[in-house]
Amino acid sequence: MNPDILKEERNKEWRSELRSRIKAKERTNIPRVKMPELEPEIRVKYQNREVNKGLDVAQAQREASRCMDCANPTCMEGCPVSINIPKFIKNIERGEFLEAAAALKETSSLPAVCGRVCPQEKQCEAHCFYVDKLKKEAVAIGYLERFAADFERDSGKSNIPGTAKPNRIKVATVGSGPSALSFAGDMVKLGYDVTVFEALHEIGGVLKYGIPEFRLPNSVVDFELENLKKMGVKFQTNFIVGRTASFDDLKAQGFKGFFIGSGAGLPRFMDIPGENYNGIMSSNEYLTRVNLMDASSDNSDTPVIKGKRVAVVGGGNTAMDSVRTALRLGAERAIIIYRRSEAEMPARIEEVKHAKEEGVEFMTLCNPLEYFADSKGRVNKMRLNKMELGEPDASGRRRPVPMEGSEFELDVDLVIVAVGVSPNPLVPSCLPDLKVSRWGTIVVDEEKMQSSIPQMFAGGDIVRGGATVILAMGDGRKAAENMHLHLKNHSANH
């Protein structure tokens, strides 16, 4: 964001007055707010009751008053979508909660989502003055973002960001996950005629099928989608670009630019003996069926297998979502099996904390070697070995090495494999000119998010292989900015 605009915002009378109201030393002595939570023994019974309850007005204003309103807001350096963090927080401090929500929407299409699922502790909050200079806990930027977005939703006074005069140039997004929605929101603001094509029957991509409602309620996602519709974004479901219609068909309909945000929906397995037995499934299938197809209900057309002894292999957020879902579906033992130590787990600290409170067992430094089944072909046991951490690998994390003679067996009746996903191969397969990496991701110019086909941009998991919601949204914003320049130059030269 332009430093002059930031300075101008900061110098406004109300901001200066707020800064002088509380002495800096007093601000820094206020302890960080604790997020109110639903008790573990209650929440494990419900798939759709949110664990974090959100801050009340007093908690939010007190937490906002910790913010120093720094002249150089380093927190913004950690935000992939460049939210004007001090502006929205100071609005909360002075009680202008709808103004705070409007400030968020200047750059973020999904503030209520990001306030819940972004790894703020690794992004904006990691760059906070409190962490950098005082070695204290950061201002709870994520909690405050959620508070402002929720306040607006509950108030019934939704602020719809302004859009430029329509330029009648049609652009399409393939997929409706966070990168695509962020792109669509920015393009519609610039005056484009935007259509989002989604293969499934629900809009929202991973926000709907991948993240359980105890972490991100569907009603929250639906509200953000409704705002995009009011801004003018069009949505088409049950539409597979490359099958329902080809890119050439869409070009013939007048589409001038394409954003590919089709995600990484291809499950990855480990290629170990017995992996094809019944009762072993990918986290992708498990979460999609439970979250999107109501497969946990007993009268579902496609009931999901429920286990009493459930092992989830992996250590990321998806693994935590899967293991906590298994508990809610009646597992008596729900176990995380991860080949590194807990310190190396990519999952959010909050997710691990919630899982432990709910009774999830953690078997770290363990790796599956083989699965066994009963006479009907249903998994009933797995063989694992213990690991120890060796030298760091290319990622900088210490490589797990098997310990000799450490093999052991574990009784299980459901295994969920959450060791990553691969990019959706459909779009690359129908575009021979599109450059892809050996991992199947679309190759883009990282500064512009532009692919080898000039009118085609891409972002999120289809480019990164696996990304957080907020990184995917950052890709969408960058792609929108650069597609706008590309289309403007293109029309100027024709």
C-alpha positions in Angstrom: 0.0 0.0 0.0 1.2 3.5 -0.8 3.2 4.9 2.2 1.8 8.4 1.6 -1.8 7.1 1.9 -0.8 5.3 5.1 0.8 8.5 6.5 -2.2 10.6 5.6 -4.6 8.1 7.2 -2.5 8.0 10.4 -2.3 11.8 10.6 -6.1 12.1 10.7 -7.3 14.0 13.8 -9.2 11.1 15.3 -6.1 8.8 15.0 -3.8 11.4 16.6 -6.4 11.9 19.4 -6.6 8.1 20.0 -2.8 7.8 20.3 -2.7 10.6 22.9 -5.5 9.1 24.9 -3.5 6.2 26.5 0.2 6.4 27.3 2.4 4.0 25.3 3.6 2.3 28.5 0.0 1.6 29.6 -0.8 0.2 26.2 2.1 -2.3 26.3 1.1 -3.4 29.8 -2.3 -4.6 28.7 -2.3 -8.4 28.4 -3.3 -10.0 25.1 -6.9 -11.2 25.0 -7.8 -14.9 25.3 -10.3 -16.2 22.7 -13.4 -17.5 24.4 -14.0 -21.2 23.4 -16.7 -23.8 23.6 -15.8 -26.4 26.2 -14.1 -29.5 24.7 -16.6 -32.0 26.2 -19.5 -30.1 24.5 -17.9 -29.3 21.2 -16.8 -32.8 20.3 -20.4 -33.8 20.1 -21.1 -31.4 17.2 -19.7 -31.2 13.8 -21.2 -27.8 13.1 -20.7 -25.8 16.4 -17.8 -23.4 16.1 -15.1 -23.9 18.7 -13.9 -20.2 18.9 -16.8 -18.0 20.1 -15.4 -14.6 19.1 -14.6 -11.5 21.2 -17.3 -9.3 22.7 -17.2 -5.5 22.3 -15.3 -4.8 25.5 -12.6 -7.5 24.7 -12.2 -6.2 21.2 -11.8 -2.6 22.2 -9.4 -3.4 24.9 -7.3 -5.6 22.5 -7.4 -2.8 19.9 -6.1 -0.3 22.4 -2.9 -2.4 22.6 -2.0 -1.5 19.0 0.6 1.3 19.0 -0.5 2.7 15.6 3.1 2.5 14.5 4.4 5.1 12.0 5.9 2.2 10.1 3.3 -0.6 10.5 5.5 -3.7 10.0 2.5 -5.9 10.6 1.3 -5.1 7.1 4.5 -6.5 5.6 3.3 -9.9 6.8 -0.2 -9.6 5.1 -0.4 -11.2 1.6 -3.5 -9.0 0.8 -2.1 -5.8 2.2 -4.9 -5.0 4.7 -4.5 -1.5 6.2 -4.2 -3.2 9.7 -3.8 -0.1 11.9 -6.7 1.6 10.2 -9.2 -1.2 10.9 -7.9 -1.8 14.5 -8.0 1.9 15.5 -11.6 2.0 14.2 -12.4 -0.8 16.6 -10.7 1.0 19.4 -12.9 4.1 18.9 -16.0 2.0 18.6 -16.6 2.5 14.8 -16.9 -1.2 14.1 -18.6 -0.8 10.7 -15.8 1.5 9.6 -13.4 -1.2 10.7 -15.2 -3.7 8.5 -15.2 -1.3 5.5 -11.4 -0.8 6.0 -10.9 -4.6 5.8 -13.0 -4.8 2.6 -10.8 -2.3 0.8 -8.4 -5.1 0.1 -9.9 -8.4 1.4 -12.8 -10.1 -0.2 -13.1 -12.6 2.7 -12.4 -10.9 6.0 -14.6 -13.2 8.2 -13.0 -16.2 6.6 -9.4 -14.9 7.1 -10.1 -13.9 10.7 -10.8 -17.5 11.4 -8.4 -19.6 9.3 -5.3 -17.5 8.4 -2.1 -18.4 10.2 -1.8 -14.9 11.6 0.9 -16.1 14.0 3.2 -16.7 11.0 2.1 -13.6 9.1 0.9 -10.2 10.3 1.3 -11.0 14.0 4.8 -12.4 13.5 5.8 -8.8 12.3 4.0 -7.0 15.1 5.9 -4.3 17.0 5.2 -6.3 20.2 7.0 -9.4 18.9 9.8 -7.5 17.1 10.7 -5.0 19.7 9.2 -6.0 23.0 9.4 -9.8 22.8 5.7 -9.8 24.0 2.6 -11.4 22.5 1.4 -9.8 19.3 -1.7 -7.7 19.0 -4.5 -10.3 18.2 -4.9 -9.0 14.7 -6.8 -12.2 13.5 -9.3 -12.1 16.4 -10.0 -8.4 15.7 -10.4 -9.0 12.0 -13.0 -11.7 12.8 -14.7 -9.4 15.3 -15.2 -6.5 12.8 -16.4 -8.8 10.0 -18.8 -10.7 12.4 -20.1 -7.4 13.8 -21.0 -6.2 10.3 -22.7 -9.5 9.4 -24.7 -9.5 12.7 -25.7 -5.8 12.3 -27.5 -6.5 9.0 -25.8 -3.4 7.5 -23.5 -4.9 4.9 -21.2 -2.4 3.2 -20.8 -3.3 -0.4 -17.5 -2.0 -1.8 -17.8 0.4 -4.7 -17.1 -0.7 -8.3 -15.9 1.2 -11.3 -18.1 1.9 -14.3 -18.7 -1.3 -16.2 -16.2 -1.7 -19.1 -18.1 -4.7 -20.5 -14.9 -6.8 -20.8 -15.7 -10.4 -19.8 -13.3 -12.4 -17.6 -13.7 -15.9 -16.2 -12.3 -17.7 -13.2 -12.0 -21.5 -13.1 -12.8 -22.7 -9.6 -14.3 -20.8 -6.7 -11.8 -21.2 -3.9 -10.0 -18.3 -2.0 -7.7 -17.3 -4.9 -10.6 -17.2 -7.4 -12.9 -15.3 -5.1 -10.2 -12.8 -4.3 -9.5 -12.3 -8.0 -13.2 -12.0 -8.8 -13.7 -9.4 -6.1 -10.8 -7.2 -7.3 -11.8 -7.5 -11.0 -15.4 -6.6 -10.4 -14.2 -3.5 -8.5 -12.3 -2.5 -11.6 -15.4 -2.7 -13.7 -15.0 -6.1 -15.4 -17.9 -8.5 -16.1 -16.8 -11.5 -14.0 -18.1 -15.1 -14.1 -16.9 -17.8 -11.6 -17.2 -21.3 -13.0 -17.3 -24.1 -10.3 -17.3 -27.8 -11.0 -19.2 -28.7 -7.8 -22.7 -27.9 -6.8 -21.5 -25.4 -4.1 -19.5 -22.3 -4.4 -16.5 -21.8 -2.1 -14.0 -24.5 -3.0 -11.8 -25.6 -0.2 -13.6 -23.2 2.2 -16.7 -25.3 1.9 -15.5 -28.9 1.3 -12.1 -28.8 3.0 -12.6 -26.8 6.3 -15.1 -28.2 8.8 -17.9 -26.0 10.2 -16.4 -26.2 13.7 -13.6 -24.1 12.4 -15.4 -22.1 9.6 -19.2 -22.2 9.5 -20.8 -22.3 6.0 -23.0 -19.4 7.0 -19.9 -17.2 7.3 -18.7 -18.2 3.8 -22.2 -17.7 2.3 -22.3 -14.2 3.7 -19.0 -13.3 2.0 -20.2 -14.9 -1.3 -23.5 -12.9 -1.1 -21.4 -9.7 -0.9 -19.5 -10.7 -4.0 -22.8 -11.3 -5.8 -24.1 -7.9 -4.7 -20.9 -6.4 -6.2 -21.8 -8.0 -9.5 -19.8 -11.3 -9.6 -21.7 -14.0 -11.4 -21.5 -17.7 -10.3 -22.1 -20.8 -12.3 -22.1 -24.2 -10.5 -21.9 -27.7 -11.9 -19.7 -26.3 -14.7 -16.4 -28.0 -15.6 -14.3 -25.8 -17.8 -12.6 -28.2 -20.2 -15.6 -30.6 -20.2 -18.9 -28.7 -19.9 -17.3 -26.1 -22.3 -13.8 -25.7 -23.6 -11.7 -22.6 -23.3 -12.3 -22.0 -27.0 -16.1 -22.1 -26.4 -15.7 -19.5 -23.7 -13.5 -17.3 -25.9 -16.2 -17.5 -28.6 -18.7 -16.3 -25.9 -16.5 -13.2 -25.5 -14.3 -14.0 -22.5 -11.0 -12.1 -22.8 -9.1 -13.2 -19.7 -9.0 -16.3 -17.6 -7.9 -16.9 -14.0 -7.2 -20.6 -13.1 -7.8 -21.2 -9.4 -8.8 -24.9 -9.7 -6.9 -26.0 -6.7 -5.1 -29.2 -5.7 -7.9 -31.7 -5.4 -5.9 -34.8 -6.4 -5.2 -36.9 -3.3 -1.7 -38.1 -2.6 -1.1 -41.5 -1.0 2.1 -43.1 0.3 2.5 -46.2 -2.0 2.8 -48.7 0.9 1.4 -52.3 1.0 -2.3 -52.6 1.8 -3.2 -49.0 1.0 -6.1 -50.1 -1.2 -8.0 -51.9 1.6 -11.5 -50.7 2.5 -11.4 -48.1 5.3 -8.3 -46.3 4.0 -9.2 -43.0 2.4 -7.7 -39.6 1.6 -8.4 -36.6 3.8 -9.8 -34.9 0.7 -12.5 -37.6 0.2 -13.3 -37.8 3.9 -13.7 -34.1 4.5 -15.5 -33.4 1.2 -18.1 -36.1 1.9 -18.7 -35.0 5.5 -18.6 -31.2 4.9 -20.3 -31.1 1.5 -22.4 -34.2 1.1 -23.8 -34.7 4.6 -22.2 -38.1 4.6 -22.0 -38.2 8.4 -25.8 -38.5 8.7 -27.2 -42.0 9.0 -29.7 -41.6 6.2 -27.2 -40.2 3.7 -27.1 -41.6 0.2 -23.3 -41.8 0.5 -22.6 -42.6 4.1 -19.0 -42.2 5.2 -17.3 -45.0 7.0 -17.1 -44.2 10.7 -14.4 -45.8 12.7 -13.9 -46.5 16.4 -10.1 -46.5 16.2 -9.1 -43.9 13.7 -5.6 -43.0 12.6 -4.9 -39.9 10.6 -1.5 -39.8 8.9 0.0 -36.3 8.5 0.7 -33.1 10.6 -0.9 -30.2 8.7 -4.2 -28.4 9.2 -6.0 -30.9 7.0 -4.8 -33.8 9.3 -6.1 -31.9 12.3 -9.5 -31.2 10.6 -9.8 -34.9 9.8 -8.9 -36.3 13.2 -11.2 -33.8 15.0 -14.0 -34.7 12.5 -13.5 -38.4 13.3 -13.9 -37.7 17.0 -17.1 -35.8 16.3 -18.4 -38.8 14.3 -17.9 -41.1 17.3 -14.3 -42.4 17.3 -13.2 -43.8 20.6 -9.6 -43.3 19.7 -8.4 -40.7 17.3 -4.7 -40.6 16.6 -2.4 -38.3 14.7 0.6 -40.2 13.2 3.3 -37.9 12.1 6.8 -38.8 11.0 8.5 -35.7 12.5 8.3 -34.2 16.0 5.5 -31.9 17.1 7.8 -28.8 16.7 7.9 -29.5 13.0 4.2 -29.9 12.5 2.9 -27.4 9.8 -0.6 -27.3 11.5 -1.5 -24.1 13.3 -0.6 -24.0 17.0 -4.3 -23.3 17.8 -5.4 -26.4 15.8 -3.0 -28.7 17.7 -4.1 -27.2 21.1 -7.8 -27.7 20.2 -7.1 -31.3 19.1 -5.3 -32.1 22.3 -8.1 -30.6 24.5 -10.6 -32.8 22.6 -8.7 -36.0 23.4 -6.7 -36.6 20.1 -3.6 -38.7 20.7 -0.4 -37.7 19.1 2.0 -40.3 17.9 4.9 -38.2 16.6 8.1 -39.6 15.1 6.2 -42.6 13.7 5.7 -43.6 10.1 3.3 -46.2 8.6 4.9 -49.1 6.7 2.0 -51.5 5.9 -1.7 -52.0 6.4 -3.5 -55.3 7.2 -7.2 -56.3 6.7 -9.8 -58.7 8.0 -11.4 -61.4 5.9 -13.7 -58.9 4.3 -10.9 -56.6 3.2 -11.5 -53.9 5.8 -8.4 -52.5 7.4 -7.9 -53.7 10.9 -4.2 -53.0 11.7 -1.2 -51.0 10.7 2.5 -51.6 11.1 4.7 -48.6 11.9 8.2 -47.8 12.8 9.6 -45.2 15.1 11.7 -42.3 13.6 14.4 -40.0 14.8 15.4 -36.7 13.4 18.6 -36.6 11.3 20.2 -33.8 9.4 18.1 -30.9 7.9 16.7 -31.5 4.4 16.1 -29.0 1.6 13.1 -27.5 3.4 15.4 -26.7 6.4 13.5 -29.2 8.6 15.4 -32.2 10.1 14.8 -35.3 8.0 13.1 -38.2 9.8 15.2 -41.4 9.8 13.8 -44.8 10.7 15.1 -46.3 14.0 16.3 -49.9 13.5 14.2 -52.6 15.2 11.5 -50.2 16.3 8.6 -51.6 14.3 5.2 -52.0 16.1 1.6 -52.7 15.3 -1.5 -50.6 16.0 -5.2 -51.7 15.8 -7.2 -49.4 13.5 -10.5 -49.6 11.6 -10.2 -46.4 9.7 -7.2 -44.6 8.3 -7.2 -41.2 6.7 -4.2 -40.2 4.7 -3.5 -36.4 4.9 0.1 -36.2 3.5 -0.7 -33.5 0.9 -2.5 -33.1 -2.4 -1.5 -32.8 -6.1 -2.8 -30.1 -8.5 -6.0 -30.8 -10.4 -4.8 -32.0 -13.8 -7.9 -31.1 -15.8 -7.1 -27.6 -17.0 -3.5 -28.4 -18.0 -4.6 -31.5 -19.8 -6.8 -29.6 -22.2 -4.3 -26.8 -22.9 -1.2 -28.2 -24.6 0.4 -24.7 -24.8 0.2 -24.3 -21.0 3.5 -24.7 -19.3 3.4 -26.9 -16.2 6.0 -28.1 -13.8 7.0 -31.7 -13.3 4.7 -31.7 -10.3 1.7 -30.7 -12.4 1.5 -27.1 -11.1 1.0 -24.3 -13.6 4.2 -22.3 -14.2 3.6 -18.5 -13.7 5.7 -15.3 -13.6 5.7 -14.9 -9.8 5.5 -11.1 -10.1 2.4 -11.1 -12.3 0.8 -14.6 -11.8 0.7 -14.8 -15.6 1.1 -18.2 -17.3 2.7 -19.1 -20.6 -0.7 -18.3 -22.3 -0.7 -14.5 -22.0 -4.5 -14.0 -21.3 -4.4 -16.8 -18.7 -3.4 -16.1 -15.0 -3.3 -18.6 -12.2 -2.9 -18.8 -8.4 -3.4 -20.8 -5.2 -2.8 -24.5 -5.0 -2.8 -25.0 -8.8 0.4 -22.9 -8.7 1.8 -23.5 -5.3 0.9 -27.2 -4.9 -0.4 -26.4 -1.4 -1.1 -23.0 0.1 -2.9 -21.3 2.9 -6.2 -19.4 2.2 -4.5 -16.0 2.6 -1.5 -16.8 0.3 -4.0 -18.0 -2.3 -6.0 -14.8 -1.9 -2.7 -12.8 -2.3 -2.2 -14.6 -5.6 -5.7 -13.7 -6.7 -5.2 -10.0 -5.9 -1.8 -9.9 -7.7 -3.3 -11.7 -10.8 -6.2 -9.2 -10.9 -3.9 -6.2 -10.8 -1.7 -7.6 -13.6 -4.6 -9.0 -15.8 -6.1 -5.5 -15.6 -2.8 -4.0 -16.9 -2.5 -6.7 -19.6 -6.1 -6.2 -20.9 -5.7 -2.4 -20.9 -2.5 -2.6 -22.9 -4.0 -5.2 -25.2 -7.0 -3.1 -26.0 -4.8 0.0 -26.4 -2.8 -1.8 -29.0 -5.8 -3.1 -31.0 
